[in-house]
Amino acid sequence: MKRCHVFREEGFTLLELMIAVSILMVVMLGSATMLIMSIKFNVLTLEKTTAARLAKNKIDELKGVDYKQVSLDIGSHDDPNNPINADESSGGIYTRKWSVSNGTTPGTKGVCVIIQWNRGQMTLNSLIADQG
């Protein structure tokens, strides 16, 4: 007597294929979400690194000028190139300001450099001594 097999044991059924594709889509969607978040964090990290470098460059510049120069006068100062790019040329996303105050000891001035951009702010403080 010959048996008739309704189900073949080779290949995939449509249901198995749909389940496998669904699982694959969920995994790929999760990977795509992680990739997008990683790119956003990398951009934010680059912006913060650039802001820190711009603040440090201004502090280094102020340490190199004469103690009585206008850029070290007590009060608030704006960078004349605002808004600035990462290379400190005008036309970027960063705004650089600094304020100068009397230091805690005679012959010193406190400097606070503030870098602002559309997604954040960075502040760097330093103390500058009169070399003269």
Summary of the structure (lengths in Angstrom):
residues: 132
radius of gyration: 30.1
end to end distance: 113.2
largest distance: 113.2
contacts: 309
relative contact order: 0.13
helix: 41%
strand: 27%
